[in-house]
Amino acid sequence: MAMKKSPLTEHIPTVRLHLWLDTDDGLFFGTGRALLLERIEKHGSLKKAAEELGMSYRAAWGKIKQSEKILGFELITRNSRRGGYELTDFGRLVRDRFSRWFDEVEKAALAKAAEIFPWDVKGYRGNTPEEEDGGTGQEGERE
């Protein structure tokens, strides 16, 4: 028997996910580090990236160095032409793969939430399950 959606329309719940990768040595990559690398690439500056994310330069530097130590590769390097920093190829790869993983997990979580709950949900970026599946509307009726 199909159930109608709840009239919870004024306040559509947001599905929030906290994903990170860690080892016995601690956290080495998560959403915060992905955002930090995005901002470093945007600004060419660790200082500006840290400020934009509301953290100290020291905290940002520590997070990058912790990740590099665990991964065994540099994520950022000095930009010799302009000063500041830029992402290494490995830094870009890790950021992009993490973002891809996050997007896929969020897509699955949104689809499952739409299947289970009798109300609409949206993703962190405001996407709905229909937008996540390309607008095909293949979520079906709720039981």
The first five atom37 places (N, CA, C, CB, O) and aatype in JSON, in Angstrom:
{
  "aatype": [12, 0, 12, 11, 11, 15, 14, 10, 16, 6, 8, 9, 14, 16, 19, 1, 10, 8, 10, 17, 10, 3, 16, 3, 3, 7, 10, 13, 13, 7, 16, 7, 1, 0, 10, 10, 10, 6, 1, 9, 6, 11, 8, 7, 15, 10, 11, 11, 0, 0, 6, 6, 10, 7, 12, 15, 18, 1, 0, 0, 17, 7, 11, 9, 11, 5, 15, 6, 11, 9, 10, 7, 13, 6, 10, 9, 16, 1, 2, 15, 1, 1, 7, 7, 18, 6, 10, 16, 3, 13, 7, 1, 10, 19, 1, 3, 1, 13, 15, 1, 17, 13, 3, 6, 19, 6, 11, 0, 0, 10, 0, 11, 0, 0, 6, 9, 13, 14, 17, 3, 19, 11, 7, 18, 1, 7, 2, 16, 14, 6, 6, 6, 3, 7, 7, 16, 7, 5, 6, 7, 6, 1, 6],
  "atom_mask": [
    [1, 1, 1, 1, 1],
    [1, 1, 1, 1, 1],
    [1, 1, 1, 1, 1],
    [1, 1, 1, 1, 1],
    [1, 1, 1, 1, 1],
    [1, 1, 1, 1, 1],
    [1, 1, 1, 1, 1],
    [1, 1, 1, 1, 1],
    [1, 1, 1, 1, 1],
    [1, 1, 1, 1, 1],
    [1, 1, 1, 1, 1],
    [1, 1, 1, 1, 1],
    [1, 1, 1, 1, 1],
    [1, 1, 1, 1, 1],
    [1, 1, 1, 1, 1],
    [1, 1, 1, 1, 1],
    [1, 1, 1, 1, 1],
    [1, 1, 1, 1, 1],
    [1, 1, 1, 1, 1],
    [1, 1, 1, 1, 1],
    [1, 1, 1, 1, 1],
    [1, 1, 1, 1, 1],
    [1, 1, 1, 1, 1],
    [1, 1, 1, 1, 1],
    [1, 1, 1, 1, 1],
    [1, 1, 1, 0, 1],
    [1, 1, 1, 1, 1],
    [1, 1, 1, 1, 1],
    [1, 1, 1, 1, 1],
    [1, 1, 1, 0, 1],
    [1, 1, 1, 1, 1],
    [1, 1, 1, 0, 1],
    [1, 1, 1, 1, 1],
    [1, 1, 1, 1, 1],
    [1, 1, 1, 1, 1],
    [1, 1, 1, 1, 1],
    [1, 1, 1, 1, 1],
    [1, 1, 1, 1, 1],
    [1, 1, 1, 1, 1],
    [1, 1, 1, 1, 1],
    [1, 1, 1, 1, 1],
    [1, 1, 1, 1, 1],
    [1, 1, 1, 1, 1],
    [1, 1, 1, 0, 1],
    [1, 1, 1, 1, 1],
    [1, 1, 1, 1, 1],
    [1, 1, 1, 1, 1],
    [1, 1, 1, 1, 1],
    [1, 1, 1, 1, 1],
    [1, 1, 1, 1, 1],
    [1, 1, 1, 1, 1],
    [1, 1, 1, 1, 1],
    [1, 1, 1, 1, 1],
    [1, 1, 1, 0, 1],
    [1, 1, 1, 1, 1],
    [1, 1, 1, 1, 1],
    [1, 1, 1, 1, 1],
    [1, 1, 1, 1, 1],
    [1, 1, 1, 1, 1],
    [1, 1, 1, 1, 1],
    [1, 1, 1, 1, 1],
    [1, 1, 1, 0, 1],
    [1, 1, 1, 1, 1],
    [1, 1, 1, 1, 1],
    [1, 1, 1, 1, 1],
    [1, 1, 1, 1, 1],
    [1, 1, 1, 1, 1],
    [1, 1, 1, 1, 1],
    [1, 1, 1, 1, 1],
    [1, 1, 1, 1, 1],
    [1, 1, 1, 1, 1],
    [1, 1, 1, 0, 1],
    [1, 1, 1, 1, 1],
    [1, 1, 1, 1, 1],
    [1, 1, 1, 1, 1],
    [1, 1, 1, 1, 1],
    [1, 1, 1, 1, 1],
    [1, 1, 1, 1, 1],
    [1, 1, 1, 1, 1],
    [1, 1, 1, 1, 1],
    [1, 1, 1, 1, 1],
    [1, 1, 1, 1, 1],
    [1, 1, 1, 0, 1],
    [1, 1, 1, 0, 1],
    [1, 1, 1, 1, 1],
    [1, 1, 1, 1, 1],
    [1, 1, 1, 1, 1],
    [1, 1, 1, 1, 1],
    [1, 1, 1, 1, 1],
    [1, 1, 1, 1, 1],
    [1, 1, 1, 0, 1],
    [1, 1, 1, 1, 1],
    [1, 1, 1, 1, 1],
    [1, 1, 1, 1, 1],
    [1, 1, 1, 1, 1],
    [1, 1, 1, 1, 1],
    [1, 1, 1, 1, 1],
    [1, 1, 1, 1, 1],
    [1, 1, 1, 1, 1],
    [1, 1, 1, 1, 1],
    [1, 1, 1, 1, 1],
    [1, 1, 1, 1, 1],
    [1, 1, 1, 1, 1],
    [1, 1, 1, 1, 1],
    [1, 1, 1, 1, 1],
    [1, 1, 1, 1, 1],
    [1, 1, 1, 1, 1],
    [1, 1, 1, 1, 1],
    [1, 1, 1, 1, 1],
    [1, 1, 1, 1, 1],
    [1, 1, 1, 1, 1],
    [1, 1, 1, 1, 1],
    [1, 1, 1, 1, 1],
    [1, 1, 1, 1, 1],
    [1, 1, 1, 1, 1],
    [1, 1, 1, 1, 1],
    [1, 1, 1, 1, 1],
    [1, 1, 1, 1, 1],
    [1, 1, 1, 1, 1],
    [1, 1, 1, 1, 1],
    [1, 1, 1, 1, 1],
    [1, 1, 1, 1, 1],
    [1, 1, 1, 0, 1],
    [1, 1, 1, 1, 1],
    [1, 1, 1, 1, 1],
    [1, 1, 1, 0, 1],
    [1, 1, 1, 1, 1],
    [1, 1, 1, 1, 1],
    [1, 1, 1, 1, 1],
    [1, 1, 1, 1, 1],
    [1, 1, 1, 1, 1],
    [1, 1, 1, 1, 1],
    [1, 1, 1, 1, 1],
    [1, 1, 1, 0, 1],
    [1, 1, 1, 0, 1],
    [1, 1, 1, 1, 1],
    [1, 1, 1, 0, 1],
    [1, 1, 1, 1, 1],
    [1, 1, 1, 1, 1],
    [1, 1, 1, 0, 1],
    [1, 1, 1, 1, 1],
    [1, 1, 1, 1, 1],
    [1, 1, 1, 1, 1]
  ],
  "atom_positions": [
    [[0.84, -1.17, 0.0], [0.0, 0.0, 0.0], [0.89, 1.24, 0.0], [-0.96, -0.01, 1.22], [1.8, 1.35, 0.83]],
    [[0.65, 2.16, -0.91], [1.45, 3.37, -1.04], [1.01, 4.39, 0.01], [1.33, 3.97, -2.46], [-0.17, 4.51, 0.34]],
    [[1.99, 5.12, 0.52], [1.7, 6.15, 1.52], [2.0, 7.5, 0.89], [2.53, 5.93, 2.83], [2.99, 7.66, 0.17]],
    [[1.15, 8.48, 1.18], [1.4, 9.82, 0.68], [2.54, 10.45, 1.46], [0.13, 10.69, 0.79], [2.79, 10.11, 2.62]],
    [[3.23, 11.38, 0.82], [4.3, 12.1, 1.49], [3.73, 12.96, 2.6], [5.08, 12.96, 0.5], [2.62, 13.47, 2.52]],
    [[4.53, 13.11, 3.63], [4.16, 13.95, 4.77], [4.11, 15.41, 4.32], [5.17, 13.77, 5.95], [4.84, 15.79, 3.4]],
    [[3.28, 16.21, 4.95], [3.22, 17.62, 4.59], [4.39, 18.43, 5.15], [1.91, 18.22, 5.06], [4.28, 19.65, 5.29]],
    [[5.48, 17.78, 5.48], [6.67, 18.45, 6.0], [7.33, 19.18, 4.82], [7.67, 17.42, 6.68], [8.33, 18.72, 4.27]],
    [[6.75, 20.32, 4.44], [7.24, 21.02, 3.26], [7.96, 22.32, 3.58], [6.1, 21.29, 2.33], [8.83, 22.76, 2.83]],
    [[7.6, 22.95, 4.69], [8.25, 24.21, 5.04], [9.71, 24.0, 5.42], [7.52, 24.89, 6.19], [10.56, 24.85, 5.15]],
    [[9.98, 22.87, 6.03], [11.33, 22.58, 6.52], [11.76, 21.21, 6.01], [11.39, 22.64, 8.08], [11.59, 20.21, 6.71]],
    [[12.3, 21.16, 4.83], [12.75, 19.9, 4.25], [14.07, 19.51, 4.91], [12.9, 20.0, 2.69], [15.03, 20.28, 4.87]],
    [[14.13, 18.32, 5.52], [15.36, 17.9, 6.19], [16.53, 17.74, 5.21], [15.12, 16.58, 6.92], [16.36, 17.34, 4.06]],
    [[17.7, 18.07, 5.7], [18.93, 17.93, 4.92], [19.69, 16.69, 5.4], [19.83, 19.2, 5.05], [19.91, 16.51, 6.59]],
    [[20.06, 15.85, 4.46], [20.89, 14.68, 4.78], [22.32, 15.18, 4.88], [20.74, 13.54, 3.7], [22.86, 15.72, 3.92]],
    [[22.94, 14.99, 6.03], [24.32, 15.43, 6.25], [25.18, 14.21, 6.53], [24.42, 16.44, 7.43], [24.8, 13.32, 7.29]],
    [[26.32, 14.19, 5.9], [27.23, 13.07, 6.05], [28.58, 13.56, 6.55], [27.4, 12.32, 4.71], [29.07, 14.61, 6.13]],
    [[29.16, 12.81, 7.44], [30.53, 13.09, 7.9], [31.37, 11.9, 7.48], [30.59, 13.34, 9.47], [31.32, 10.85, 8.11]],
    [[32.14, 12.08, 6.43], [32.99, 11.01, 5.91], [34.45, 11.41, 6.03], [32.64, 10.68, 4.44], [34.81, 12.56, 5.76]],
    [[35.26, 10.48, 6.45], [36.69, 10.74, 6.49], [37.42, 9.41, 6.42], [37.08, 11.52, 7.77], [36.83, 8.35, 6.59]],
    [[38.69, 9.5, 6.15], [39.57, 8.33, 6.1], [40.59, 8.48, 7.21], [40.25, 8.18, 4.71], [41.19, 9.54, 7.37]],
    [[40.79, 7.42, 7.96], [41.81, 7.48, 9.0], [42.54, 6.16, 9.11], [41.19, 7.87, 10.34], [42.12, 5.15, 8.54]],
    [[43.62, 6.18, 9.86], [44.42, 5.0, 10.16], [44.63, 5.0, 11.67], [45.79, 4.99, 9.37], [44.07, 5.84, 12.38]],
    [[45.43, 4.08, 12.16], [45.76, 4.09, 13.58], [46.52, 5.36, 13.95], [46.59, 2.86, 13.94], [46.56, 5.74, 15.12]],
    [[47.12, 6.01, 12.95], [47.86, 7.26, 13.2], [46.94, 8.49, 13.2], [48.93, 7.43, 12.14], [47.41, 9.6, 13.47]],
    [[45.68, 8.3, 12.91], [44.73, 9.4, 12.95], [44.09, 9.69, 11.61], [0.0, 0.0, 0.0], [44.35, 9.02, 10.6]],
    [[43.26, 10.71, 11.63], [42.56, 11.14, 10.42], [43.57, 11.65, 9.4], [41.52, 12.24, 10.74], [44.47, 12.41, 9.74]],
    [[43.41, 11.22, 8.15], [44.32, 11.77, 7.14], [43.6, 12.44, 5.98], [45.2, 10.69, 6.62], [44.23, 13.17, 5.21]],
    [[42.31, 12.21, 5.83], [41.6, 12.96, 4.78], [40.11, 12.91, 5.03], [41.92, 12.4, 3.39], [39.55, 11.87, 5.36]],
    [[39.48, 14.08, 4.86], [38.04, 14.21, 5.02], [37.56, 15.44, 4.28], [0.0, 0.0, 0.0], [38.29, 16.05, 3.51]],
    [[36.32, 15.78, 4.52], [35.71, 16.91, 3.84], [36.46, 18.21, 4.1], [34.26, 17.07, 4.27], [36.66, 19.01, 3.19]],
    [[36.89, 18.42, 5.35], [37.62, 19.64, 5.68], [38.92, 19.78, 4.91], [0.0, 0.0, 0.0], [39.26, 20.87, 4.43]],
    [[39.64, 18.69, 4.77], [40.89, 18.75, 4.01], [40.63, 18.92, 2.52], [41.72, 17.47, 4.26], [41.38, 19.61, 1.82]],
    [[39.56, 18.3, 2.02], [39.2, 18.5, 0.62], [38.87, 19.98, 0.37], [37.99, 17.61, 0.23], [39.3, 20.55, -0.64]],
    [[38.11, 20.59, 1.27], [37.78, 22.02, 1.15], [39.04, 22.88, 1.24], [36.78, 22.44, 2.24], [39.19, 23.86, 0.51]],
    [[39.94, 22.51, 2.14], [41.19, 23.26, 2.29], [41.99, 23.21, 0.99], [42.02, 22.7, 3.45], [42.52, 24.23, 0.55]],
    [[42.09, 22.04, 0.39], [42.82, 21.93, -0.88], [42.12, 22.72, -2.0], [42.96, 20.45, -1.29], [42.79, 23.34, -2.82]],
    [[40.79, 22.69, -2.02], [40.05, 23.5, -3.01], [40.39, 24.97, -2.87], [38.52, 23.29, -2.86], [40.63, 25.66, -3.87]],
    [[40.4, 25.46, -1.64], [40.66, 26.89, -1.4], [42.12, 27.25, -1.7], [40.33, 27.26, 0.04], [42.39, 28.34, -2.2]],
    [[43.05, 26.34, -1.41], [44.45, 26.59, -1.75], [44.58, 26.74, -3.26], [45.38, 25.45, -1.23], [45.27, 27.63, -3.75]],
    [[43.91, 25.86, -4.0], [43.96, 25.95, -5.46], [43.32, 27.25, -5.94], [43.25, 24.74, -6.1], [43.82, 27.88, -6.87]],
    [[42.22, 27.64, -5.32], [41.51, 28.86, -5.7], [42.35, 30.11, -5.46], [40.19, 28.96, -4.94], [42.44, 30.99, -6.32]],
    [[42.97, 30.19, -4.29], [43.68, 31.4, -3.89], [45.18, 31.35, -4.13], [43.43, 31.67, -2.44], [45.83, 32.4, -4.19]],
    [[45.75, 30.15, -4.28], [47.2, 30.04, -4.38], [47.89, 30.4, -3.08], [0.0, 0.0, 0.0], [49.07, 30.75, -3.06]],
    [[47.14, 30.31, -1.99], [47.65, 30.75, -0.69], [47.04, 29.9, 0.42], [47.34, 32.25, -0.45], [45.82, 29.77, 0.52]],
    [[47.9, 29.32, 1.24], [47.43, 28.57, 2.4], [46.8, 29.52, 3.41], [48.58, 27.78, 3.04], [45.8, 29.18, 4.05]],
    [[47.38, 30.69, 3.56], [46.86, 31.67, 4.52], [45.43, 32.1, 4.16], [47.79, 32.9, 4.57], [44.55, 32.11, 5.02]],
    [[45.21, 32.45, 2.89], [43.87, 32.86, 2.46], [42.88, 31.71, 2.54], [43.91, 33.41, 1.03], [41.72, 31.9, 2.9]],
    [[43.35, 30.5, 2.2], [42.48, 29.32, 2.29], [42.04, 29.1, 3.73], [43.21, 28.07, 1.75], [40.86, 28.86, 4.0]],
    [[42.99, 29.18, 4.65], [42.68, 28.98, 6.08], [41.71, 30.05, 6.58], [43.97, 29.0, 6.92], [40.74, 29.74, 7.27]],
    [[41.97, 31.29, 6.23], [41.09, 32.38, 6.65], [39.67, 32.18, 6.15], [41.63, 33.73, 6.16], [38.71, 32.37, 6.89]],
    [[39.53, 31.79, 4.87], [38.21, 31.59, 4.3], [37.45, 30.48, 5.01], [38.33, 31.28, 2.82], [36.22, 30.51, 5.08]],
    [[38.17, 29.5, 5.52], [37.54, 28.38, 6.22], [37.46, 28.59, 7.73], [38.29, 27.11, 5.94], [37.0, 27.72, 8.46]],
    [[37.9, 29.77, 8.19], [37.8, 30.11, 9.6], [38.77, 29.36, 10.5], [0.0, 0.0, 0.0], [38.46, 29.07, 11.66]],
    [[39.93, 29.04, 9.97], [40.93, 28.36, 10.81], [42.25, 29.12, 10.75], [41.13, 26.9, 10.35], [42.48, 29.92, 9.85]],
    [[43.09, 28.85, 11.7], [44.4, 29.51, 11.73], [45.31, 28.89, 10.67], [45.04, 29.41, 13.14], [45.11, 27.76, 10.23]],
    [[46.31, 29.65, 10.29], [47.32, 29.15, 9.36], [47.97, 27.91, 9.96], [48.39, 30.24, 9.05], [48.18, 26.91, 9.27]],
    [[48.29, 27.98, 11.24], [48.96, 26.86, 11.92], [48.11, 25.59, 11.87], [49.26, 27.22, 13.39], [48.63, 24.5, 11.62]],
    [[46.81, 25.72, 12.11], [45.91, 24.56, 12.07], [45.86, 23.98, 10.65], [44.49, 24.94, 12.54], [45.92, 22.76, 10.48]],
    [[45.74, 24.84, 9.65], [45.69, 24.38, 8.26], [46.99, 23.67, 7.89], [45.44, 25.57, 7.31], [46.98, 22.6, 7.29]],
    [[48.12, 24.28, 8.26], [49.43, 23.69, 7.98], [49.53, 22.32, 8.65], [50.57, 24.63, 8.47], [50.01, 21.37, 8.04]],
    [[49.1, 22.22, 9.9], [49.16, 20.96, 10.63], [48.32, 19.87, 9.98], [0.0, 0.0, 0.0], [48.75, 18.71, 9.92]],
    [[47.15, 20.22, 9.5], [46.28, 19.24, 8.84], [46.93, 18.73, 7.55], [44.9, 19.87, 8.55], [46.92, 17.53, 7.28]],
    [[47.47, 19.65, 6.77], [48.14, 19.25, 5.53], [49.33, 18.34, 5.83], [48.61, 20.5, 4.73], [49.49, 17.29, 5.21]],
    [[50.15, 18.74, 6.79], [51.35, 17.96, 7.12], [50.99, 16.59, 7.69], [52.2, 18.72, 8.13], [51.67, 15.61, 7.38]],
    [[49.92, 16.5, 8.51], [49.5, 15.2, 9.04], [49.08, 14.28, 7.89], [48.33, 15.38, 10.04], [49.45, 13.11, 7.86]],
    [[48.31, 14.82, 6.95], [47.87, 14.02, 5.81], [49.06, 13.57, 4.97], [46.9, 14.82, 4.94], [49.14, 12.41, 4.57]],
    [[49.99, 14.48, 4.72], [51.17, 14.14, 3.91], [52.0, 13.05, 4.59], [52.03, 15.39, 3.67], [52.51, 12.16, 3.92]],
    [[52.14, 13.14, 5.9], [52.93, 12.15, 6.64], [52.31, 10.76, 6.51], [53.03, 12.55, 8.14], [53.02, 9.78, 6.25]],
    [[51.01, 10.67, 6.68], [50.32, 9.37, 6.61], [50.31, 8.84, 5.17], [48.89, 9.5, 7.14], [50.52, 7.65, 4.94]],
    [[50.05, 9.73, 4.2], [49.97, 9.31, 2.8], [51.34, 9.02, 2.19], [49.27, 10.37, 1.99], [51.47, 8.2, 1.28]],
    [[52.37, 9.71, 2.7], [53.7, 9.52, 2.13], [53.95, 10.33, 0.87], [0.0, 0.0, 0.0], [54.92, 10.07, 0.16]],
    [[53.1, 11.3, 0.59], [53.23, 12.16, -0.57], [52.88, 13.59, -0.19], [52.32, 11.68, -1.72], [52.11, 13.82, 0.74]],
    [[53.46, 14.55, -0.9], [53.1, 15.95, -0.7], [51.76, 16.24, -1.37], [54.2, 16.9, -1.25], [51.49, 15.76, -2.47]],
    [[50.93, 17.02, -0.7], [49.66, 17.47, -1.26], [49.77, 18.86, -1.86], [48.57, 17.46, -0.18], [49.09, 19.18, -2.83]],
    [[50.64, 19.68, -1.28], [50.86, 21.05, -1.77], [52.36, 21.28, -1.91], [50.22, 22.1, -0.81], [53.18, 20.59, -1.3]],
    [[52.7, 22.27, -2.72], [54.08, 22.65, -2.9], [54.15, 24.15, -3.09], [54.71, 21.9, -4.11], [53.17, 24.79, -3.5]],
    [[55.3, 24.72, -2.8], [55.5, 26.16, -3.01], [55.4, 26.48, -4.49], [56.87, 26.61, -2.45], [55.9, 25.74, -5.34]],
    [[54.75, 27.58, -4.79], [54.69, 28.06, -6.17], [55.87, 29.0, -6.35], [53.32, 28.78, -6.48], [55.88, 30.1, -5.8]],
    [[56.85, 28.58, -7.11], [58.08, 29.37, -7.25], [57.89, 30.67, -8.03], [59.15, 28.53, -7.93], [58.66, 31.62, -7.85]],
    [[56.88, 30.74, -8.88], [56.66, 31.97, -9.68], [55.93, 33.05, -8.89], [55.87, 31.63, -10.94], [56.29, 34.22, -8.94]],
    [[54.9, 32.65, -8.17], [54.05, 33.64, -7.5], [54.19, 33.65, -5.99], [52.62, 33.39, -7.85], [53.59, 34.49, -5.32]],
    [[54.97, 32.73, -5.45], [54.95, 32.56, -4.0], [53.68, 31.83, -3.64], [0.0, 0.0, 0.0], [52.92, 31.46, -4.54]],
    [[53.44, 31.6, -2.4], [52.23, 30.88, -2.0], [52.36, 29.4, -2.31], [0.0, 0.0, 0.0], [53.47, 28.87, -2.44]],
    [[51.22, 28.73, -2.41], [51.2, 27.29, -2.6], [50.28, 26.9, -3.74], [50.76, 26.59, -1.31], [49.39, 27.64, -4.14]],
    [[50.55, 25.71, -4.26], [49.68, 25.1, -5.25], [49.59, 23.61, -4.96], [50.21, 25.36, -6.7], [50.44, 23.06, -4.27]],
    [[48.56, 22.98, -5.48], [48.39, 21.55, -5.26], [49.36, 20.77, -6.14], [46.94, 21.12, -5.55], [49.65, 21.15, -7.27]],
    [[49.86, 19.68, -5.59], [50.63, 18.75, -6.4], [49.63, 17.93, -7.22], [51.56, 17.83, -5.52], [48.43, 17.98, -6.96]],
    [[50.12, 17.19, -8.18], [49.23, 16.3, -8.93], [48.56, 15.3, -8.0], [50.01, 15.56, -10.04], [47.38, 14.98, -8.15]],
    [[49.32, 14.81, -7.02], [48.76, 13.86, -6.05], [47.71, 14.54, -5.17], [49.88, 13.27, -5.19], [46.69, 13.93, -4.84]],
    [[47.95, 15.78, -4.79], [46.98, 16.53, -4.01], [45.66, 16.7, -4.74], [0.0, 0.0, 0.0], [44.59, 16.56, -4.16]],
    [[45.75, 17.0, -6.04], [44.55, 17.13, -6.87], [43.83, 15.78, -6.98], [44.91, 17.65, -8.28], [42.61, 15.72, -6.89]],
    [[44.61, 14.72, -7.17], [44.04, 13.38, -7.31], [43.29, 12.98, -6.04], [45.14, 12.37, -7.62], [42.15, 12.51, -6.12]],
    [[43.91, 13.15, -4.88], [43.27, 12.78, -3.62], [42.01, 13.6, -3.39], [44.25, 12.96, -2.44], [40.97, 13.07, -3.01]],
    [[42.09, 14.91, -3.62], [40.92, 15.77, -3.45], [39.79, 15.35, -4.38], [41.29, 17.24, -3.71], [38.64, 15.23, -3.96]],
    [[40.11, 15.14, -5.64], [39.09, 14.78, -6.62], [38.47, 13.42, -6.35], [39.68, 14.8, -8.01], [37.26, 13.25, -6.49]],
    [[39.28, 12.46, -5.96], [38.75, 11.12, -5.67], [37.9, 11.13, -4.4], [39.9, 10.1, -5.52], [36.86, 10.47, -4.34]],
    [[38.33, 11.9, -3.4], [37.53, 12.0, -2.18], [36.18, 12.66, -2.5], [38.29, 12.81, -1.09], [35.13, 12.19, -2.05]],
    [[36.21, 13.74, -3.29], [34.97, 14.43, -3.66], [34.04, 13.5, -4.44], [35.27, 15.68, -4.49], [32.83, 13.52, -4.23]],
    [[34.61, 12.7, -5.33], [33.81, 11.75, -6.1], [33.17, 10.72, -5.17], [34.7, 11.03, -7.17], [31.99, 10.41, -5.3]],
    [[33.96, 10.21, -4.23], [33.45, 9.23, -3.26], [32.34, 9.85, -2.43], [34.59, 8.73, -2.33], [31.29, 9.24, -2.24]],
    [[32.57, 11.06, -1.93], [31.56, 11.75, -1.13], [30.26, 11.9, -1.93], [32.07, 13.13, -0.67], [29.18, 11.61, -1.42]],
    [[30.37, 12.36, -3.17], [29.18, 12.56, -4.01], [28.41, 11.26, -4.21], [29.58, 13.14, -5.37], [27.18, 11.24, -4.17]],
    [[29.14, 10.16, -4.44], [28.48, 8.87, -4.64], [27.78, 8.38, -3.37], [29.5, 7.82, -5.11], [26.67, 7.86, -3.43]],
    [[28.44, 8.54, -2.23], [27.83, 8.13, -0.96], [26.61, 9.0, -0.66], [28.85, 8.21, 0.2], [25.58, 8.5, -0.21]],
    [[26.73, 10.32, -0.91], [25.59, 11.21, -0.67], [24.42, 10.83, -1.58], [25.99, 12.68, -0.9], [23.27, 10.83, -1.14]],
    [[24.71, 10.53, -2.82], [23.66, 10.14, -3.77], [22.92, 8.9, -3.27], [24.26, 9.89, -5.17], [21.69, 8.84, -3.31]],
    [[23.68, 7.91, -2.8], [23.06, 6.68, -2.29], [22.26, 6.97, -1.01], [24.14, 5.62, -2.0], [21.17, 6.43, -0.83]],
    [[22.8, 7.82, -0.14], [22.1, 8.16, 1.11], [20.8, 8.91, 0.81], [23.01, 9.01, 2.02], [19.79, 8.65, 1.47]],
    [[20.82, 9.81, -0.14], [19.6, 10.54, -0.51], [18.54, 9.6, -1.08], [19.92, 11.66, -1.53], [17.36, 9.7, -0.74]],
    [[18.97, 8.69, -1.93], [18.03, 7.75, -2.53], [17.41, 6.86, -1.44], [18.72, 6.88, -3.6], [16.21, 6.61, -1.45]],
    [[18.23, 6.39, -0.52], [17.73, 5.52, 0.55], [16.8, 6.3, 1.49], [18.91, 4.91, 1.36], [15.77, 5.78, 1.91]],
    [[17.14, 7.55, 1.81], [16.28, 8.37, 2.66], [14.94, 8.62, 1.97], [16.97, 9.72, 2.99], [13.9, 8.57, 2.62]],
    [[14.97, 8.88, 0.66], [13.72, 9.1, -0.07], [12.86, 7.84, -0.09], [14.03, 9.55, -1.51], [11.63, 7.92, -0.09]],
    [[13.52, 6.69, -0.1], [12.8, 5.42, -0.09], [12.18, 5.12, 1.28], [13.75, 4.28, -0.49], [11.08, 4.57, 1.36]],
    [[12.88, 5.47, 2.34], [12.46, 5.09, 3.69], [11.52, 6.09, 4.34], [13.68, 4.92, 4.55], [10.51, 5.7, 4.94]],
    [[11.83, 7.37, 4.23], [11.05, 8.38, 4.95], [9.84, 8.83, 4.14], [11.91, 9.59, 5.28], [9.88, 8.86, 2.91]],
    [[8.75, 9.18, 4.83], [7.54, 9.63, 4.13], [7.56, 11.13, 3.83], [6.32, 9.29, 4.95], [6.5, 11.72, 3.63]],
    [[8.73, 11.75, 3.81], [8.85, 13.17, 3.48], [10.03, 13.38, 2.55], [9.01, 14.02, 4.76], [10.9, 12.52, 2.41]],
    [[10.04, 14.54, 1.92], [11.15, 14.88, 1.03], [12.4, 15.16, 1.84], [10.79, 16.1, 0.15], [12.32, 15.57, 3.0]],
    [[13.56, 14.94, 1.23], [14.85, 15.27, 1.83], [15.68, 15.97, 0.76], [15.58, 13.99, 2.37], [15.38, 15.89, -0.43]],
    [[16.71, 16.65, 1.22], [17.63, 17.28, 0.28], [19.05, 17.02, 0.76], [17.35, 18.82, 0.16], [19.29, 16.72, 1.93]],
    [[19.98, 17.14, -0.18], [21.39, 16.98, 0.15], [21.97, 18.27, 0.69], [0.0, 0.0, 0.0], [21.32, 19.31, 0.69]],
    [[23.19, 18.17, 1.15], [23.87, 19.32, 1.73], [23.91, 20.5, 0.78], [25.28, 18.93, 2.13], [23.77, 21.65, 1.2]],
    [[24.1, 20.23, -0.5], [24.15, 21.3, -1.5], [22.76, 21.68, -2.01], [25.03, 20.88, -2.68], [22.63, 22.44, -2.97]],
    [[21.72, 21.15, -1.36], [20.35, 21.49, -1.74], [19.77, 20.55, -2.77], [0.0, 0.0, 0.0], [18.62, 20.73, -3.17]],
    [[20.53, 19.55, -3.22], [20.02, 18.61, -4.22], [18.98, 17.68, -3.6], [21.16, 17.79, -4.83], [19.08, 17.3, -2.43]],
    [[17.98, 17.33, -4.4], [16.99, 16.35, -3.99], [17.37, 15.01, -4.63], [15.54, 16.78, -4.39], [18.2, 14.99, -5.54]],
    [[16.79, 13.9, -4.17], [17.1, 12.62, -4.81], [16.82, 12.62, -6.31], [16.3, 11.52, -4.16], [17.55, 11.98, -7.07]],
    [[15.78, 13.33, -6.75], [15.47, 13.39, -8.18], [16.58, 14.09, -8.96], [14.14, 14.11, -8.41], [16.93, 13.67, -10.06]],
    [[17.14, 15.16, -8.38], [18.23, 15.86, -9.05], [19.49, 15.02, -9.06], [18.49, 17.21, -8.37], [20.28, 15.07, -10.01]],
    [[19.69, 14.24, -8.0], [20.87, 13.38, -7.91], [20.84, 12.27, -8.94], [20.98, 12.8, -6.52], [21.88, 11.86, -9.44]],
    [[19.62, 11.76, -9.27], [19.56, 10.67, -10.25], [19.36, 11.2, -11.67], [18.42, 9.7, -9.9], [18.97, 10.46, -12.57]],
    [[19.64, 12.48, -11.87], [19.56, 13.07, -13.2], [18.16, 13.46, -13.61], [0.0, 0.0, 0.0], [17.91, 13.7, -14.79]],
    [[17.23, 13.52, -12.64], [15.88, 13.96, -12.95], [15.02, 12.87, -13.55], [0.0, 0.0, 0.0], [13.95, 13.16, -14.1]],
    [[15.46, 11.6, -13.44], [14.66, 10.53, -14.03], [13.46, 10.17, -13.18], [15.51, 9.33, -14.25], [12.53, 9.52, -13.66]],
    [[13.49, 10.59, -11.91], [12.37, 10.34, -11.03], [12.17, 8.87, -10.71], [0.0, 0.0, 0.0], [11.05, 8.43, -10.48]],
    [[13.26, 8.09, -10.7], [13.16, 6.66, -10.5], [13.14, 6.27, -9.04], [14.29, 5.98, -11.2], [13.59, 5.18, -8.68]],
    [[12.63, 7.12, -8.2], [12.62, 6.75, -6.78], [11.4, 5.9, -6.43], [12.65, 8.0, -5.91], [11.41, 5.22, -5.4]],
    [[10.36, 5.91, -7.24], [9.18, 5.08, -7.0], [8.33, 5.58, -5.86], [0.0, 0.0, 0.0], [8.66, 6.57, -5.19]],
    [[7.21, 4.88, -5.64], [6.32, 5.26, -4.55], [6.84, 4.72, -3.23], [4.91, 4.74, -4.82], [7.53, 3.7, -3.18]],
    [[6.5, 5.42, -2.17], [6.89, 4.98, -0.83], [5.83, 4.02, -0.31], [7.07, 6.2, 0.13], [4.64, 4.2, -0.54]],
    [[6.28, 3.02, 0.39], [5.34, 2.04, 0.94], [5.11, 2.27, 2.4], [5.83, 0.64, 0.72], [4.34, 1.54, 3.03]]
  ]
}
